Amino acid sequence: MNSTAFLRVENLRKEFRKKGGTLEVLKGISFTLDRGEMLSVVGVSGAGKTTLLQIVGTLDRATSGNVVYDGQDVTSMPEGKLAEFRNRKVGFVFQFHHLLPEFDARENVMLPCLIAGRGRKTARKRAEDLLSEVGLSERLTHRVGELSGGEQQRVAICRALAMDPEILLADEPTGNLDKETAGGVTGLLMELNRKKGLSLVVVTHNEELAGRMHRVLKIEDGRIVR
């Protein structure tokens, strides 16, 4: 395994204790990701893709194994430090955008900066710049319900980029969109990689999106088979 890689995932295992026994979801997953590389993770529902993404993104902990970013093993990092690491280094995009409906587009994008303790003026400027980059400068004050599905996902991507993360983890980012809108989101992810050198790990059933990544990992029954 490449010891100089930006991200190293080493022999990850994840078990869930259930009544009557243990369910093993991940069964020794290992891979590396270079800085600026794009990786798609594919497989049928229930194969363990989302669980893997959550552990790589430090939203969940593995039963055993290691997740190493730039030589720093985050596996056993205390919760407080882990939350700080996640806020600074990792951006998340989900199939369902999880935007806050009571806030407008700009306020949703400002949130990670405000949580990190940055001033409101700085957070506002960062949000406006990002939304402008993705063609939403005319939608800054629109509430979530006033935005189309594609616009909502672009806002969610901007929110994920607010703290200028080093890696973007996306779970079915086009799964809730029509084909044309999905194509726009796919193009945006490609552009972010090209312009910003952003590393990407994308869980997807979208064959077009998966095919445009640098590499594809296929997971079956908790194991990498390709």
C-alpha positions in Angstrom: 0.0 0.0 0.0 1.2 3.5 -0.9 2.6 4.9 2.4 2.9 8.5 1.0 -0.8 8.7 -0.1 -2.9 11.5 1.1 -5.5 9.0 2.4 -4.8 5.5 3.6 -7.6 3.1 4.6 -6.2 0.0 6.3 -8.1 -3.2 6.9 -11.3 -1.5 8.0 -13.9 -3.7 9.7 -17.3 -2.7 11.0 -19.6 -4.8 13.0 -23.1 -4.0 14.3 -24.3 -5.9 17.3 -27.9 -7.1 16.7 -30.3 -9.2 18.7 -29.2 -12.8 18.2 -25.7 -12.0 16.8 -23.3 -9.7 15.0 -23.7 -8.2 11.5 -20.4 -7.6 9.8 -20.8 -4.8 7.2 -17.1 -4.1 6.3 -14.7 -7.1 6.1 -11.2 -5.7 5.7 -11.4 -2.8 3.3 -8.0 -1.3 2.3 -7.2 1.4 -0.3 -5.2 4.6 -0.8 -6.1 7.9 -2.4 -3.5 10.4 -3.7 -4.0 14.1 -3.3 -6.2 15.4 -6.2 -7.4 11.9 -7.1 -11.1 11.1 -7.8 -12.4 7.7 -6.7 -15.8 6.3 -7.1 -17.2 3.5 -4.9 -19.9 1.3 -6.5 -21.9 -1.7 -5.6 -25.4 -2.9 -4.8 -27.4 -1.4 -1.9 -26.3 -2.9 1.4 -22.8 -3.7 0.2 -21.3 -1.3 2.8 -20.6 1.8 0.6 -22.2 4.4 2.8 -20.8 2.8 6.0 -17.3 3.0 4.5 -17.8 6.7 3.5 -19.0 7.6 7.0 -15.9 6.0 8.6 -13.5 7.6 6.1 -15.2 10.9 6.9 -15.0 10.3 10.7 -18.7 10.4 11.2 -18.5 6.9 12.5 -15.8 4.7 13.9 -14.6 1.3 12.6 -14.6 -1.8 14.8 -11.0 -2.2 13.7 -8.6 -0.9 11.2 -7.2 2.6 10.5 -7.9 5.8 8.6 -4.8 7.9 8.0 -4.8 11.4 6.5 -1.4 12.8 5.6 0.3 10.5 8.0 -2.1 11.4 10.8 -4.1 8.4 12.1 -7.6 9.8 13.0 -9.0 6.4 14.1 -8.6 6.9 17.8 -8.7 10.7 17.9 -10.9 12.1 20.8 -14.3 13.3 19.7 -13.5 17.0 20.2 -10.4 16.9 18.1 -12.1 14.7 15.5 -15.0 17.2 15.1 -12.4 20.0 14.6 -10.5 17.9 12.1 -13.7 17.0 10.2 -14.8 20.7 10.1 -11.4 21.8 8.7 -10.4 19.0 6.4 -13.5 17.1 5.1 -16.5 18.2 3.1 -19.7 16.2 2.8 -22.4 16.1 0.1 -25.4 13.7 0.5 -28.1 12.5 -1.8 -30.6 14.5 0.3 -28.9 17.8 0.7 -29.8 18.4 4.4 -30.0 22.1 4.0 -31.8 24.0 6.7 -35.2 25.2 5.2 -35.5 28.2 7.6 -32.3 29.7 6.2 -31.6 31.1 2.7 -28.8 29.8 0.4 -26.2 32.2 1.7 -26.9 31.4 5.4 -26.7 27.7 4.8 -23.3 28.0 3.2 -22.1 30.3 6.0 -22.9 27.8 8.7 -19.6 25.7 8.7 -17.5 29.0 9.0 -19.7 30.2 11.9 -19.4 26.9 13.7 -15.6 27.1 13.3 -15.7 30.6 15.0 -15.0 32.7 12.0 -16.5 36.2 11.9 -19.9 36.7 10.3 -18.5 39.1 7.7 -15.8 36.6 6.7 -18.4 33.8 6.5 -20.8 35.9 4.5 -18.0 36.8 1.9 -16.9 33.2 1.6 -20.5 32.1 1.0 -21.2 34.7 -1.6 -17.9 33.9 -3.5 -18.7 30.2 -3.5 -22.3 30.6 -4.6 -21.2 33.0 -7.4 -18.7 30.4 -8.6 -21.5 27.9 -9.2 -23.8 30.3 -10.8 -26.1 31.1 -7.9 -25.3 34.8 -7.3 -28.9 35.7 -8.0 -30.2 33.1 -5.5 -28.3 34.2 -2.3 -31.4 35.2 -0.4 -33.7 32.4 -1.7 -35.0 30.0 0.9 -34.4 26.2 0.2 -38.0 25.7 -0.9 -37.6 28.4 -3.6 -34.7 26.5 -5.2 -34.8 23.7 -7.7 -33.3 20.3 -6.9 -30.1 21.1 -8.8 -29.8 24.5 -7.2 -30.2 22.9 -3.7 -27.5 20.4 -4.5 -25.1 23.2 -5.7 -25.8 25.1 -2.4 -25.0 21.8 -0.5 -21.7 21.5 -2.4 -20.9 25.1 -1.6 -21.6 24.4 2.1 -19.2 21.4 1.9 -16.5 23.7 0.4 -17.0 26.6 2.9 -14.0 25.6 5.0 -11.8 24.9 2.0 -11.5 21.1 2.8 -8.8 18.9 1.3 -11.3 16.1 0.4 -14.9 16.0 -0.6 -16.9 12.9 0.3 -20.2 12.5 -1.7 -22.9 9.9 -1.1 -25.1 9.5 -4.1 -24.8 13.3 -5.0 -26.9 12.8 -8.2 -29.2 10.1 -6.9 -32.2 12.4 -6.3 -31.9 14.4 -9.5 -33.1 14.0 -13.1 -30.6 13.1 -15.8 -30.0 16.7 -17.0 -29.6 18.1 -13.6 -27.4 15.2 -12.5 -25.1 15.9 -15.5 -24.7 19.5 -14.2 -23.7 18.3 -10.7 -21.3 15.8 -12.2 -19.7 18.6 -14.3 -19.4 20.8 -11.2 -17.6 18.0 -9.3 -15.2 17.5 -12.3 -14.5 21.3 -12.4 -13.8 21.4 -8.6 -11.2 18.7 -9.0 -9.6 20.4 -12.1 -9.5 23.9 -10.7 -8.9 23.3 -7.0 -7.2 20.0 -7.0 -9.9 18.7 -4.6 -9.7 15.0 -3.8 -13.0 13.2 -4.3 -14.5 10.0 -3.0 -18.0 9.4 -4.5 -20.4 6.7 -3.7 -22.8 6.4 -6.7 -25.1 4.2 -8.8 -24.7 6.7 -11.6 -22.5 4.9 -14.2 -21.7 8.2 -16.0 -20.4 9.8 -12.8 -18.5 6.7 -11.8 -16.9 6.4 -15.2 -15.5 9.9 -15.0 -13.5 9.3 -11.8 -9.9 8.3 -12.0 -10.5 4.9 -10.4 -13.5 2.8 -9.5 -13.7 0.5 -6.4 -16.5 -2.1 -6.5 -17.7 -3.4 -3.1 -19.6 -6.7 -2.7 -20.6 -8.0 0.7 -18.3 -5.7 2.6 -15.2 -6.5 0.5 -13.4 -4.8 -2.5 -13.8 -7.1 -5.5 -12.4 -4.7 -8.1 
